[in-house]
Amino acid sequence: MTEVLLLVYLAAAPAAAPELLKARDAQNLVQLEQIASQLSSAADRQSGDARAQYQAALAQSTVAEVATELHDKNRARSASEAGMKSAERAVALKPSEAEYHRIWGTLCGQEAALAGALGALKYGRCALDEVNKAMELGPRDPMNYLSRGIGNYYLPPAFGGGVELAIKDFEKAISLDTNSADAHLWLGIALRKLNRNAEARKEFERATKLNPARLWVKQQLEKTPPQ
């Protein structure tokens, strides 16, 4: 499950600062940790500010994503644990904000993946409940479909998930935002899971064209066979 974190992050939200996205695309973990530390300190100083809590949570989720890409589980888990606390505070302060629920669910999913079987039991329900709440509050937000799709990708069919359901969610996200490089990326990953490699490569190529700076997309393209 080396890719689960990357994904359960589900791509940085539209509200992410440009420097956060730039560092993510370049897999610059040192810079990401600096940004996350600054935003977490700001959130501590502004404990009643939901937006400050959300920004800290999003930054920590992005650190966890890139740390996983770089196979640094300890740093990834430290970031996801810190991010969950900020996300939970953001939701408590403003429960009507769909994006706050989405990022909390994302972080719970990241922690579930990192903590093994016991972690999945402990944090899996949080991930599912929070993403479902985000869907309820924002049924037309492509990020919510992307998040649910990633969850379905890793959830076995016996438990209500599966790759086919994930593909439907990724396609819905693309229909709502054709320029979502992350949705094309994840659609490619799901297609590759079904050995539909030629189709998967097309999606990776689309993602690369939409975001040529993203190193991880290029890595997925490189390791996908032509057929």
SULMO-V528706 format. One record per pair of residues at least 24 apart in sequence whose C-alpha atoms are under 10 Angstrom apart, sorted by sequence separation. I is the first residue (numbers start at 1). GAP is how many residues later the second one is. D is the distance in Angstrom with one decimal. If there is no record, write none. Layout:
# SULMO-V528706
i | gap | d
I | GAP | D
I | GAP | D
This chain:
# SULMO-V528706
i | gap | d
35 | 24 | 7.0
36 | 24 | 5.6
57 | 24 | 9.6
59 | 24 | 7.7
60 | 24 | 8.6
80 | 24 | 9.8
83 | 24 | 6.6
84 | 24 | 6.7
103 | 24 | 9.3
105 | 24 | 7.2
106 | 24 | 8.3
127 | 24 | 8.4
128 | 24 | 9.9
145 | 24 | 5.2
146 | 24 | 5.6
149 | 24 | 8.9
163 | 24 | 9.7
166 | 24 | 7.2
167 | 24 | 7.6
181 | 24 | 9.7
182 | 24 | 10.0
183 | 24 | 8.0
184 | 24 | 9.2
197 | 24 | 9.9
200 | 24 | 7.7
201 | 24 | 8.1
202 | 24 | 9.9
34 | 25 | 9.7
35 | 25 | 8.9
36 | 25 | 9.0
57 | 25 | 7.5
58 | 25 | 7.1
82 | 25 | 9.3
83 | 25 | 9.1
101 | 25 | 9.9
102 | 25 | 8.6
104 | 25 | 9.8
105 | 25 | 4.7
106 | 25 | 7.6
144 | 25 | 9.0
145 | 25 | 6.6
146 | 25 | 8.9
148 | 25 | 10.0
165 | 25 | 9.8
166 | 25 | 9.8
181 | 25 | 7.2
182 | 25 | 6.8
200 | 25 | 9.3
201 | 25 | 7.2
33 | 26 | 8.2
36 | 26 | 8.6
56 | 26 | 8.8
57 | 26 | 4.2
58 | 26 | 9.5
60 | 26 | 9.1
61 | 26 | 9.9
80 | 26 | 9.2
81 | 26 | 7.8
84 | 26 | 9.6
101 | 26 | 9.2
102 | 26 | 9.8
104 | 26 | 6.5
105 | 26 | 5.3
144 | 26 | 9.9
145 | 26 | 8.8
146 | 26 | 8.3
147 | 26 | 9.4
163 | 26 | 9.7
164 | 26 | 8.1
180 | 26 | 9.5
181 | 26 | 4.3
182 | 26 | 9.7
184 | 26 | 9.3
198 | 26 | 8.5
200 | 26 | 9.1
201 | 26 | 9.0
32 | 27 | 7.3
33 | 27 | 7.7
36 | 27 | 7.5
56 | 27 | 6.7
57 | 27 | 6.6
60 | 27 | 9.9
80 | 27 | 5.6
81 | 27 | 8.5
84 | 27 | 8.7
102 | 27 | 9.6
103 | 27 | 8.3
104 | 27 | 8.1
105 | 27 | 8.7
124 | 27 | 9.7
142 | 27 | 9.0
143 | 27 | 9.5
145 | 27 | 6.8
146 | 27 | 5.9
163 | 27 | 6.1
164 | 27 | 9.0
179 | 27 | 9.0
180 | 27 | 7.7
181 | 27 | 7.3
197 | 27 | 6.5
198 | 27 | 7.7
199 | 27 | 9.2
200 | 27 | 9.4
32 | 28 | 8.3
35 | 28 | 9.3
55 | 28 | 9.4
56 | 28 | 9.6
57 | 28 | 7.7
58 | 28 | 8.9
79 | 28 | 9.1
80 | 28 | 7.7
83 | 28 | 9.9
101 | 28 | 8.8
102 | 28 | 6.1
103 | 28 | 8.2
105 | 28 | 9.2
142 | 28 | 8.6
145 | 28 | 5.4
146 | 28 | 8.8
162 | 28 | 9.7
163 | 28 | 8.2
179 | 28 | 8.5
181 | 28 | 8.2
182 | 28 | 9.2
189 | 28 | 10.0
192 | 28 | 9.9
196 | 28 | 9.9
197 | 28 | 6.2
198 | 28 | 5.6
199 | 28 | 8.7
33 | 29 | 9.1
34 | 29 | 9.7
54 | 29 | 8.7
56 | 29 | 9.6
57 | 29 | 5.2
58 | 29 | 8.1
80 | 29 | 9.1
81 | 29 | 9.1
101 | 29 | 5.1
102 | 29 | 5.1
105 | 29 | 8.7
142 | 29 | 9.7
144 | 29 | 8.0
145 | 29 | 9.2
181 | 29 | 5.6
182 | 29 | 8.9
188 | 29 | 9.7
195 | 29 | 9.6
196 | 29 | 9.7
197 | 29 | 6.2
198 | 29 | 5.1
32 | 30 | 7.5
33 | 30 | 6.3
53 | 30 | 8.8
54 | 30 | 9.9
56 | 30 | 6.4
57 | 30 | 5.3
77 | 30 | 9.8
80 | 30 | 6.5
81 | 30 | 6.9
100 | 30 | 8.8
101 | 30 | 6.4
102 | 30 | 8.3
104 | 30 | 9.7
142 | 30 | 7.3
143 | 30 | 6.9
163 | 30 | 7.7
164 | 30 | 9.0
179 | 30 | 9.8
180 | 30 | 7.5
181 | 30 | 6.2
195 | 30 | 9.3
196 | 30 | 9.5
197 | 30 | 5.1
32 | 31 | 5.8
33 | 31 | 9.5
53 | 31 | 10.0
55 | 31 | 8.5
56 | 31 | 7.9
57 | 31 | 8.9
79 | 31 | 9.6
80 | 31 | 5.9
99 | 31 | 9.8
100 | 31 | 9.7
101 | 31 | 8.6
102 | 31 | 7.8
103 | 31 | 9.1
141 | 31 | 9.9
142 | 31 | 4.3
143 | 31 | 9.7
145 | 31 | 9.4
163 | 31 | 7.9
179 | 31 | 6.6
180 | 31 | 9.0
181 | 31 | 9.5
185 | 31 | 9.4
186 | 31 | 9.6
189 | 31 | 8.0
196 | 31 | 7.3
31 | 32 | 9.3
32 | 32 | 9.6
53 | 32 | 8.7
54 | 32 | 6.5
55 | 32 | 8.7
57 | 32 | 9.5
79 | 32 | 9.2
80 | 32 | 9.7
98 | 32 | 8.9
99 | 32 | 9.2
101 | 32 | 6.5
102 | 32 | 5.4
140 | 32 | 9.5
141 | 32 | 7.8
142 | 32 | 7.2
178 | 32 | 9.7
179 | 32 | 9.3
182 | 32 | 9.9
185 | 32 | 6.6
188 | 32 | 8.7
189 | 32 | 9.6
192 | 32 | 7.5
195 | 32 | 8.1
29 | 33 | 9.2
30 | 33 | 9.0
53 | 33 | 4.9
54 | 33 | 5.7
57 | 33 | 8.6
77 | 33 | 7.9
78 | 33 | 9.2
98 | 33 | 8.7
100 | 33 | 9.8
101 | 33 | 5.4
102 | 33 | 8.3
140 | 33 | 8.9
142 | 33 | 8.3
143 | 33 | 9.4
150 | 33 | 9.7
153 | 33 | 9.3
181 | 33 | 9.3
184 | 33 | 9.7
185 | 33 | 9.9
188 | 33 | 8.9
192 | 33 | 9.1
29 | 34 | 6.6
32 | 34 | 8.6
33 | 34 | 9.8
52 | 34 | 8.6
53 | 34 | 6.2
54 | 34 | 8.9
56 | 34 | 9.7
76 | 34 | 8.5
77 | 34 | 6.4
80 | 34 | 9.0
98 | 34 | 9.6
99 | 34 | 9.6
100 | 34 | 7.8
101 | 34 | 9.1
142 | 34 | 5.7
143 | 34 | 9.1
146 | 34 | 9.6
149 | 34 | 9.2
153 | 34 | 10.0
24 | 35 | 9.8
27 | 35 | 10.0
28 | 35 | 9.2
29 | 35 | 9.2
32 | 35 | 9.7
52 | 35 | 9.8
53 | 35 | 8.5
54 | 35 | 8.3
55 | 35 | 9.2
76 | 35 | 8.6
77 | 35 | 9.6
98 | 35 | 7.1
99 | 35 | 6.4
141 | 35 | 7.5
142 | 35 | 6.4
182 | 35 | 8.8
185 | 35 | 8.4
189 | 35 | 9.3
192 | 35 | 9.8
27 | 36 | 9.3
29 | 36 | 9.6
50 | 36 | 8.9
51 | 36 | 9.8
53 | 36 | 6.5
54 | 36 | 5.6
77 | 36 | 9.4
97 | 36 | 9.6
98 | 36 | 4.3
99 | 36 | 9.4
101 | 36 | 9.1
102 | 36 | 9.8
140 | 36 | 7.4
141 | 36 | 8.9
142 | 36 | 9.7
146 | 36 | 8.1
147 | 36 | 9.5
150 | 36 | 7.5
153 | 36 | 9.3
181 | 36 | 9.0
185 | 36 | 9.3
188 | 36 | 9.5
29 | 37 | 6.5
30 | 37 | 9.8
50 | 37 | 8.8
52 | 37 | 9.9
53 | 37 | 5.2
54 | 37 | 8.4
77 | 37 | 6.3
96 | 37 | 9.5
97 | 37 | 7.9
98 | 37 | 7.3
143 | 37 | 9.0
146 | 37 | 6.2
149 | 37 | 8.4
150 | 37 | 9.5
153 | 37 | 7.0
17 | 38 | 8.9
20 | 38 | 9.4
21 | 38 | 9.6
24 | 38 | 6.9
27 | 38 | 9.4
28 | 38 | 7.9
29 | 38 | 6.7
50 | 38 | 9.8
51 | 38 | 10.0
52 | 38 | 8.0
53 | 38 | 8.9
76 | 38 | 7.9
77 | 38 | 8.0
95 | 38 | 9.7
96 | 38 | 9.1
98 | 38 | 7.9
99 | 38 | 8.8
109 | 38 | 9.9
142 | 38 | 8.5
145 | 38 | 9.0
146 | 38 | 9.8
149 | 38 | 9.0
15 | 39 | 9.9
16 | 39 | 7.6
20 | 39 | 7.2
23 | 39 | 9.4
24 | 39 | 7.9
27 | 39 | 5.9
28 | 39 | 9.3
47 | 39 | 9.3
50 | 39 | 7.1
51 | 39 | 6.9
91 | 39 | 9.7
95 | 39 | 10.0
98 | 39 | 5.2
99 | 39 | 8.2
143 | 39 | 9.3
150 | 39 | 9.9
15 | 40 | 8.4
23 | 40 | 9.5
26 | 40 | 9.3
27 | 40 | 8.3
29 | 40 | 10.0
49 | 40 | 9.1
50 | 40 | 4.4
51 | 40 | 9.9
53 | 40 | 9.2
74 | 40 | 8.9
97 | 40 | 7.3
98 | 40 | 5.8
143 | 40 | 8.5
146 | 40 | 8.1
150 | 40 | 9.0
153 | 40 | 9.3
17 | 41 | 10.0
21 | 41 | 8.6
24 | 41 | 8.4
25 | 41 | 8.8
29 | 41 | 8.7
48 | 41 | 8.6
49 | 41 | 7.7
50 | 41 | 7.4
73 | 41 | 7.1
96 | 41 | 7.2
97 | 41 | 8.6
98 | 41 | 9.3
102 | 41 | 8.3
103 | 41 | 9.7
106 | 41 | 7.3
109 | 41 | 9.7
113 | 41 | 9.7
142 | 41 | 8.6
146 | 41 | 9.4
149 | 41 | 9.4
16 | 42 | 7.5
17 | 42 | 9.2
20 | 42 | 8.0
24 | 42 | 6.5
27 | 42 | 8.0
28 | 42 | 9.9
33 | 42 | 9.4
37 | 42 | 9.9
40 | 42 | 8.6
44 | 42 | 9.0
47 | 42 | 8.2
48 | 42 | 8.7
50 | 42 | 8.2
51 | 42 | 9.2
58 | 42 | 9.2
61 | 42 | 7.9
65 | 42 | 9.8
68 | 42 | 9.6
73 | 42 | 9.7
95 | 42 | 9.8
96 | 42 | 9.9
99 | 42 | 9.2
102 | 42 | 6.8
105 | 42 | 8.6
106 | 42 | 9.5
109 | 42 | 8.0
15 | 43 | 9.2
16 | 43 | 8.0
20 | 43 | 9.4
23 | 43 | 9.3
24 | 43 | 9.9
27 | 43 | 7.9
36 | 43 | 8.7
40 | 43 | 8.6
43 | 43 | 7.7
47 | 43 | 9.2
50 | 43 | 5.6
51 | 43 | 8.9
57 | 43 | 9.0
61 | 43 | 9.2
64 | 43 | 8.7
98 | 43 | 9.1
101 | 43 | 9.8
105 | 43 | 9.7
48 | 44 | 9.9
49 | 44 | 7.5
50 | 44 | 6.3
99 | 44 | 8.6
103 | 44 | 9.1
106 | 44 | 9.6
13 | 45 | 7.8
48 | 45 | 7.1
49 | 45 | 9.2
50 | 45 | 9.5
54 | 45 | 8.6
55 | 45 | 9.5
58 | 45 | 6.6
61 | 45 | 7.6
62 | 45 | 9.6
65 | 45 | 8.2
99 | 45 | 8.2
102 | 45 | 7.5
106 | 45 | 9.1
12 | 46 | 7.3
16 | 46 | 9.8
29 | 46 | 9.6
33 | 46 | 8.6
36 | 46 | 9.7
40 | 46 | 8.0
43 | 46 | 9.8
47 | 46 | 9.4
54 | 46 | 6.3
57 | 46 | 7.2
58 | 46 | 8.9
61 | 46 | 6.1
64 | 46 | 7.6
68 | 46 | 9.2
98 | 46 | 8.6
102 | 46 | 9.4
105 | 46 | 9.8
11 | 47 | 9.9
12 | 47 | 8.6
36 | 47 | 9.2
43 | 47 | 9.8
50 | 47 | 9.6
53 | 47 | 9.1
54 | 47 | 9.7
57 | 47 | 7.7
60 | 47 | 8.6
61 | 47 | 9.8
64 | 47 | 9.1
55 | 48 | 9.8
58 | 48 | 9.3
9 | 49 | 8.8
12 | 49 | 8.5
13 | 49 | 10.0
51 | 49 | 8.8
54 | 49 | 7.8
57 | 49 | 9.9
58 | 49 | 8.7
61 | 49 | 8.0
11 | 50 | 9.4
12 | 50 | 6.9
50 | 50 | 8.7
54 | 50 | 8.9
57 | 50 | 8.1
61 | 50 | 9.9
64 | 50 | 9.8
9 | 51 | 10.0
10 | 51 | 9.4
11 | 51 | 8.0
9 | 52 | 6.2
10 | 52 | 9.4
8 | 53 | 9.1
9 | 53 | 6.8
12 | 53 | 9.7
9 | 54 | 9.7
11 | 54 | 8.7
6 | 55 | 9.2
9 | 55 | 8.1
10 | 55 | 9.0
5 | 56 | 8.9
6 | 56 | 8.4
8 | 56 | 10.0
9 | 56 | 6.2
5 | 57 | 9.5
6 | 57 | 9.8
8 | 57 | 8.1
9 | 57 | 9.7
6 | 58 | 7.8
7 | 58 | 7.2
5 | 59 | 7.0
6 | 59 | 4.5
5 | 60 | 5.5
6 | 60 | 7.0
4 | 61 | 8.8
5 | 61 | 8.6
6 | 61 | 8.9
7 | 61 | 9.8
3 | 62 | 8.9
5 | 62 | 9.0
6 | 62 | 6.6
7 | 62 | 9.9
5 | 63 | 6.3
6 | 63 | 6.8
4 | 64 | 8.6
5 | 64 | 8.2
3 | 65 | 7.5
4 | 65 | 9.7
2 | 66 | 7.1
3 | 66 | 7.3
2 | 67 | 7.7
2 | 68 | 9.8
3 | 68 | 9.8
5 | 68 | 9.9
2 | 69 | 7.8
2 | 71 | 9.6
5 | 71 | 8.5
9 | 71 | 9.9
5 | 72 | 9.8
5 | 75 | 9.5
15 | 84 | 9.6
14 | 85 | 10.0
13 | 86 | 8.2
13 | 89 | 9.6
13 | 90 | 8.6
12 | 91 | 9.4
10 | 92 | 9.4
9 | 93 | 9.5
10 | 93 | 8.9
9 | 94 | 7.8
8 | 95 | 9.5
9 | 95 | 9.9
11 | 95 | 9.8
9 | 96 | 9.1
10 | 96 | 7.2
8 | 97 | 8.6
9 | 97 | 5.4
10 | 97 | 9.9
8 | 98 | 5.4
9 | 98 | 7.0
7 | 99 | 8.7
8 | 99 | 7.6
9 | 99 | 9.7
8 | 100 | 8.9
9 | 100 | 8.1
5 | 101 | 8.7
8 | 101 | 6.0
9 | 101 | 7.0
5 | 102 | 8.8
7 | 102 | 9.4
8 | 102 | 6.0
7 | 103 | 8.4
8 | 103 | 9.7
5 | 104 | 7.5
6 | 104 | 8.2
8 | 104 | 10.0
4 | 105 | 8.4
5 | 105 | 5.0
8 | 105 | 8.9
4 | 106 | 7.2
5 | 106 | 8.2
5 | 107 | 9.2
4 | 108 | 9.6
5 | 108 | 6.7
4 | 109 | 6.5
5 | 109 | 7.8
3 | 110 | 9.5
4 | 110 | 8.8
2 | 111 | 8.8
1 | 112 | 7.4
2 | 112 | 9.2
1 | 113 | 9.0
1 | 115 | 9.9
8 | 119 | 9.3
14 | 129 | 8.8
13 | 130 | 7.3
12 | 131 | 9.1
11 | 132 | 8.2
10 | 133 | 7.5
10 | 134 | 8.9
10 | 135 | 9.6
11 | 135 | 8.5
10 | 136 | 6.4
11 | 136 | 8.6
9 | 137 | 9.7
10 | 137 | 5.4
8 | 138 | 9.1
9 | 138 | 7.7
10 | 138 | 9.0
7 | 139 | 9.2
8 | 139 | 6.6
10 | 139 | 9.1
7 | 140 | 8.1
8 | 140 | 8.9
10 | 140 | 7.1
8 | 141 | 9.2
9 | 141 | 8.8
10 | 141 | 9.5
7 | 142 | 9.7
8 | 142 | 5.9
7 | 143 | 6.4
8 | 143 | 6.9
6 | 144 | 9.6
7 | 144 | 8.8
5 | 145 | 9.7
8 | 145 | 9.8
4 | 146 | 8.0
7 | 146 | 9.9
8 | 146 | 9.4
70 | 146 | 9.9
4 | 147 | 8.9
69 | 147 | 7.6
4 | 149 | 9.1
4 | 150 | 7.5
66 | 150 | 9.0
3 | 151 | 9.9
1 | 153 | 8.5
11 | 169 | 9.5
11 | 170 | 8.9
12 | 170 | 8.8
11 | 171 | 6.0
10 | 172 | 7.4
11 | 172 | 8.6
10 | 173 | 8.6
11 | 174 | 9.8
7 | 175 | 8.9
11 | 175 | 9.8
10 | 176 | 8.8
7 | 178 | 9.7
7 | 179 | 7.8
3 | 186 | 9.5
25 | 186 | 8.5
25 | 187 | 8.9
26 | 187 | 6.8
27 | 187 | 8.2
25 | 188 | 5.7
26 | 188 | 6.3
27 | 188 | 7.1
24 | 189 | 9.4
25 | 189 | 4.1
26 | 189 | 6.0
27 | 189 | 8.0
23 | 190 | 9.9
24 | 190 | 7.7
25 | 190 | 5.8
26 | 190 | 8.5
22 | 191 | 7.9
23 | 191 | 9.5
24 | 191 | 8.8
25 | 191 | 7.4
21 | 192 | 9.8
22 | 192 | 8.4
24 | 192 | 9.3
25 | 192 | 9.0
21 | 193 | 9.2
6 | 210 | 9.4
